[in-house]
């Protein structure tokens, strides 16, 4: 049955090969670009949810600080000599204490 459908395509089997090639390209894009980005977003969301008081973090702007208070959508960072900054949770990039422990 499938062969009858393929024989009706203009160009014979060349059209089928083009479809297989395009399908292969789409799979490569999914596994090398889309899926890793989704995993990274999922890990970042989990990290932001797991932040606790006392963690050393780095913001997207490069500001290093210690978490002194956590609200529903905001975090208060202690940056220097008691100076505190209130920021959105989504602006936290990564945990700096893991970076400092590698040294």
C-alpha positions in Angstrom: 0.0 0.0 0.0 2.8 2.4 1.0 4.7 1.7 -2.3 1.6 2.8 -4.3 1.5 6.1 -2.4 5.3 6.6 -3.0 5.0 5.8 -6.7 2.4 8.6 -7.1 4.8 11.2 -5.8 6.4 13.2 -8.7 10.1 12.4 -8.9 9.8 8.8 -7.6 12.0 8.0 -4.6 13.8 11.3 -4.6 10.9 13.0 -2.8 11.0 10.4 -0.1 14.8 10.9 0.4 14.2 14.6 0.8 11.6 14.0 3.5 13.9 11.6 5.3 16.7 14.2 5.1 14.5 17.0 6.4 13.3 14.7 9.2 16.9 13.9 10.1 17.8 17.6 10.3 14.8 18.2 12.6 15.9 15.4 14.9 19.5 16.8 15.0 18.1 20.3 15.9 15.9 18.8 18.6 18.6 16.7 20.3 21.4 19.2 20.0 19.7 22.5 20.5 16.1 22.4 21.9 16.4 19.6 24.4 19.6 20.8 26.1 18.1 24.3 26.4 14.9 22.9 28.0 17.0 20.9 30.5 19.1 24.0 31.3 15.9 26.0 32.0 14.5 23.2 34.2 17.7 23.1 36.2 17.8 26.9 36.6 14.2 26.9 37.8 15.0 24.1 40.3 18.1 26.0 41.5 16.1 29.2 42.1 13.5 27.2 44.1 16.2 25.6 46.3 18.0 28.8 47.3 18.2 29.1 51.1 19.3 31.8 53.5 23.0 32.0 53.8 23.8 30.8 50.3 26.5 32.7 48.4 25.1 33.6 44.9 26.0 35.5 41.8 23.4 37.6 39.9 23.0 37.9 36.2 24.7 41.3 36.4 27.7 39.8 38.2 27.0 41.0 41.7 28.2 38.6 44.4 26.3 38.4 47.7 24.9 36.3 50.5 21.2 35.6 50.7 19.9 37.2 53.9 16.1 36.9 53.3 13.8 35.2 50.9 10.3 36.2 50.0 7.9 34.7 47.4 9.4 36.4 44.4 12.3 38.4 45.8 15.6 37.8 47.6 17.5 40.2 49.8 21.3 40.0 49.2 23.9 41.2 51.7 26.7 42.5 49.5 29.2 44.5 51.6 29.4 45.6 55.2 25.7 45.1 55.8 24.6 46.7 52.6 21.4 44.9 51.4 19.9 44.8 48.0 16.4 43.4 47.2 16.3 41.6 43.9 14.0 39.3 41.9 14.6 35.6 42.3 14.9 35.2 38.5 18.0 37.5 38.5 20.1 34.9 40.3 22.5 33.2 38.0 24.3 30.5 40.0 25.5 29.6 43.5 29.0 31.0 44.2 29.7 28.9 47.3 30.2 25.8 45.0 32.7 27.9 42.9 34.6 29.0 46.0 34.8 25.4 47.4 36.6 24.2 44.2 39.6 26.4 45.0 
